[in-house]
Amino acid sequence: MHPVGHSLRTVSALRRGVQAPQLASTSRVLVWEARRHASFGNPFEWVRKTLAPTFRDKKSAQATEEARRKQAEEGNLSVFDSAGAAPSGETTPTQVKLENKSMIVKNKSDHHKYSTANFKISHRKLNKLGRQISGKPIDSAILQMTFSEKRASKRIRNMLVIAKQHAELKGINVKKMVVSESWVTKGPRSLKRLEIKGRMKHGIRVHPDSRLSVVLREGKTRHQLLEEDRQRKLKRIVSAGLVREDRPLRNVGSTWAW
């Protein structure tokens, strides 16, 4: 207890010395001590507030639920309260109020447009990935980008996953969602760097930027596409009967067949 009392007496003496109007000195020691203890205040008051026992006001469950409901109505509910579920598996009034405001989309649309940010890649290279996913179901497009060896495939896969979630909130059926359109545009600027060559020559190397945009709509599922392809191939089959059929020959050979 002796070191604590000695420290408090030292701080009090310094405080009285700084606050005394007759000690108007330009000493660096006094100025430094004044800056150091200017916001400290009364040390005994700080010890009393810090170490004195107090009582914690514990609110009831009803008061807590009422406060959460009021925050949900004002739109100030935290992320953890909005994501939590009721302990008994039932929906609380707070969650119902939240779902009515944030989860239900008023203006539903039949399509959703999304794009990546401008990143360092050639538009010719990015256009090949855009053609690879164009016209495919969203799950098939994500699978193509997952197993692709291209460097930009990971960025496009993340973009497709986010676009799928946004389109689902707009009311588009996930099972029928397809990538109906995809296109590539150049970025607003291209980085130019100096390229050193031999014999005191130099050139300008251009690093282009580009972005990929997609449009998601409801279309035919993969099962429907496979069934249509099967029916189209069945129509091409011509029976080898005795009666001549009035249909054009398919896959005619270059020479006689006998």
C-alpha positions in Angstrom: 0.0 0.0 0.0 3.0 2.3 0.5 3.9 2.6 -3.2 0.3 3.4 -4.1 0.0 6.1 -1.4 3.4 7.6 -2.4 2.3 7.8 -6.0 -1.0 9.4 -5.2 0.8 12.0 -3.0 3.3 12.7 -5.8 0.5 13.2 -8.3 -1.4 15.5 -6.0 1.6 17.6 -5.3 2.4 18.0 -9.0 -1.3 18.9 -9.6 -1.2 21.6 -7.0 2.0 22.9 -8.3 0.7 23.1 -11.9 -2.6 24.7 -10.9 -1.0 27.4 -8.7 -1.3 30.8 -10.4 1.9 32.1 -8.7 4.1 29.5 -10.5 4.0 31.1 -13.9 7.2 29.6 -15.1 8.5 28.5 -18.5 10.2 25.5 -17.1 10.0 22.5 -19.4 9.5 20.2 -16.5 6.4 22.0 -15.3 5.0 22.2 -18.9 5.6 18.5 -19.5 4.0 17.6 -16.2 1.0 19.8 -16.9 0.4 18.2 -20.3 0.8 14.8 -18.8 -1.7 15.2 -15.9 -4.1 17.7 -17.6 -6.8 15.2 -18.3 -6.1 12.9 -15.3 -8.5 14.8 -12.9 -8.7 14.0 -9.2 -6.9 10.7 -8.5 -9.0 9.9 -5.5 -12.1 10.3 -7.5 -10.7 8.0 -10.1 -9.9 5.4 -7.5 -13.3 5.7 -6.0 -15.1 5.2 -9.3 -12.9 2.4 -10.4 -12.6 0.2 -7.3 -15.9 1.0 -5.5 -18.4 -1.9 -5.7 -21.5 -1.1 -7.8 -24.8 -2.9 -8.7 -25.5 -4.0 -12.2 -29.0 -3.3 -13.5 -30.3 -6.6 -14.9 -33.2 -6.3 -17.4 -35.9 -8.9 -17.7 -36.5 -11.0 -20.9 -39.6 -9.1 -21.7 -37.8 -5.7 -21.5 -35.0 -7.0 -23.7 -37.5 -8.3 -26.3 -39.3 -5.0 -26.2 -36.1 -3.1 -26.8 -35.2 -5.4 -29.7 -38.6 -5.0 -31.3 -38.3 -1.2 -31.0 -34.8 -1.3 -32.7 -36.2 -3.5 -35.5 -39.0 -1.0 -36.2 -36.5 1.8 -36.4 -34.1 -0.3 -38.5 -31.2 -0.1 -36.0 -31.0 -3.9 -35.3 -27.5 -5.4 -35.3 -26.4 -8.1 -37.6 -26.1 -10.7 -34.8 -29.6 -10.1 -33.6 -31.1 -10.3 -37.1 -29.2 -13.6 -37.9 -30.1 -15.3 -34.7 -33.0 -17.8 -34.4 -35.4 -18.4 -31.5 -34.2 -21.1 -29.0 -37.3 -23.2 -29.4 -37.3 -23.1 -33.2 -40.2 -20.6 -33.4 -40.0 -17.3 -35.1 -39.9 -14.3 -32.8 -41.8 -11.1 -33.6 -38.5 -9.3 -34.2 -37.6 -11.8 -36.9 -41.0 -11.5 -38.5 -40.7 -7.8 -38.6 -37.2 -8.1 -40.1 -38.3 -10.6 -42.8 -41.1 -8.4 -43.8 -38.8 -5.4 -44.3 -35.5 -6.8 -45.7 -36.1 -10.3 -47.1 -39.2 -9.6 -49.3 -38.4 -7.9 -52.6 -41.2 -5.6 -53.7 -40.2 -5.0 -57.3 -39.6 -8.5 -58.7 -37.8 -8.7 -62.1 -37.4 -11.4 -64.7 -33.7 -10.8 -65.2 -30.7 -9.7 -63.2 -27.5 -8.0 -64.6 -24.2 -8.2 -62.7 -20.6 -7.7 -63.6 -17.1 -7.9 -62.3 -14.9 -5.0 -61.4 -12.3 -3.7 -63.8 -9.2 -5.9 -63.4 -5.9 -6.4 -65.2 -6.6 -8.8 -68.0 -6.9 -8.7 -71.8 -10.4 -8.5 -73.2 -9.5 -11.2 -75.7 -8.6 -13.6 -72.9 -11.6 -12.7 -70.9 -13.9 -13.1 -73.9 -13.1 -16.8 -74.1 -14.3 -17.4 -70.6 -17.5 -15.4 -71.4 -18.2 -17.6 -74.3 -17.6 -20.7 -72.2 -20.4 -19.8 -69.7 -22.9 -18.2 -72.1 -26.2 -20.1 -72.5 -25.4 -22.5 -69.7 -27.4 -23.0 -66.5 -26.0 -21.1 -63.5 -24.8 -24.2 -61.7 -23.1 -25.5 -64.8 -21.4 -22.2 -65.4 -20.1 -22.1 -61.8 -18.8 -25.7 -62.2 -17.0 -24.7 -65.4 -15.2 -21.8 -63.7 -14.4 -24.0 -60.6 -12.3 -26.5 -62.6 -11.0 -24.0 -65.2 -7.2 -23.5 -65.2 -7.5 -19.8 -66.3 -6.2 -17.2 -63.8 -9.4 -15.1 -64.1 -11.8 -18.1 -63.6 -11.8 -17.7 -59.8 -12.9 -14.1 -60.0 -15.7 -15.0 -62.4 -16.8 -17.9 -60.3 -17.2 -15.6 -57.3 -19.1 -13.1 -59.4 -21.5 -15.8 -60.6 -22.2 -17.0 -57.0 -23.0 -13.5 -55.9 -25.2 -12.8 -58.9 -27.1 -16.1 -58.3 -27.9 -15.0 -54.7 -29.1 -11.5 -55.8 -31.2 -13.0 -58.6 -32.8 -15.4 -56.1 -33.8 -12.4 -54.0 -35.5 -10.8 -57.0 -37.8 -13.8 -57.4 -36.0 -15.8 -60.1 -36.2 -19.6 -59.8 -32.8 -21.0 -59.1 -33.6 -24.3 -60.8 -34.4 -22.6 -64.1 -31.7 -19.8 -63.9 -29.4 -19.6 -66.9 -26.7 -17.3 -68.1 -28.6 -15.9 -71.0 -26.1 -13.2 -72.0 -22.4 -12.5 -71.3 -20.2 -9.8 -72.8 -16.8 -8.2 -72.2 -16.0 -4.5 -72.2 -12.7 -2.7 -72.0 -11.8 -0.7 -68.9 -11.7 3.1 -68.7 -7.9 3.2 -68.6 -4.9 1.2 -69.6 -1.7 1.2 -67.5 1.4 2.2 -69.6 4.8 1.2 -68.5 8.3 1.8 -70.0 9.8 -1.3 -71.7 13.6 -1.2 -72.0 15.1 -2.6 -75.2 18.6 -3.1 -76.5 20.8 -0.5 -78.2 19.4 2.4 -76.1 15.9 1.8 -77.4 12.7 1.7 -75.4 9.0 1.1 -76.0 5.6 1.5 -74.2 4.0 -1.7 -72.8 0.3 -1.4 -72.2 -1.5 -3.3 -69.5 -5.2 -3.4 -70.4 -8.2 -3.6 -68.0 -11.5 -5.3 -68.8 -14.6 -6.5 -67.1 -17.2 -9.3 -67.7 -21.0 -8.7 -67.5 -23.7 -11.3 -67.4 -27.5 -11.4 -67.4 -29.4 -14.1 -65.6 -32.9 -15.2 -66.6 -35.2 -18.1 -66.2 -34.7 -20.6 -69.0 -34.7 -24.3 -69.7 -33.1 -26.7 -67.2 -30.2 -29.0 -68.1 -32.6 -32.0 -68.1 -34.9 -30.2 -70.6 -31.9 -29.4 -72.8 -30.7 -33.0 -72.8 -34.2 -34.2 -73.7 -34.5 -31.8 -76.6 -31.2 -32.8 -77.9 -32.2 -36.5 -77.7 -35.4 -35.9 -79.6 -33.6 -33.9 -82.2 -31.2 -36.8 -82.8 -34.0 -39.3 -82.9 -35.7 -37.3 -85.7 -32.6 -37.7 -87.8 -32.8 -41.5 -87.8 -34.2 -42.9 -91.1 -35.4 -46.5 -91.2 -33.9 -48.8 -93.9 -37.3 -50.1 -95.1 -38.5 -51.3 -98.6 -40.6 -48.2 -99.0 -38.7 -45.0 -99.9 -39.3 -42.3 -97.4 -39.7 -38.7 -98.5 -36.8 -37.3 -96.4 -33.4 -36.0 -97.4 -30.4 -38.2 -96.8 -28.3 -37.5 -93.8 -24.5 -37.9 -93.5 -24.0 -39.0 -97.1 -20.7 -40.6 -97.8 -18.3 -39.3 -100.4 -18.2 -42.6 -102.5 -20.7 -45.4 -103.4 -21.8 -47.5 -100.5 -21.5 -50.8 -102.5 
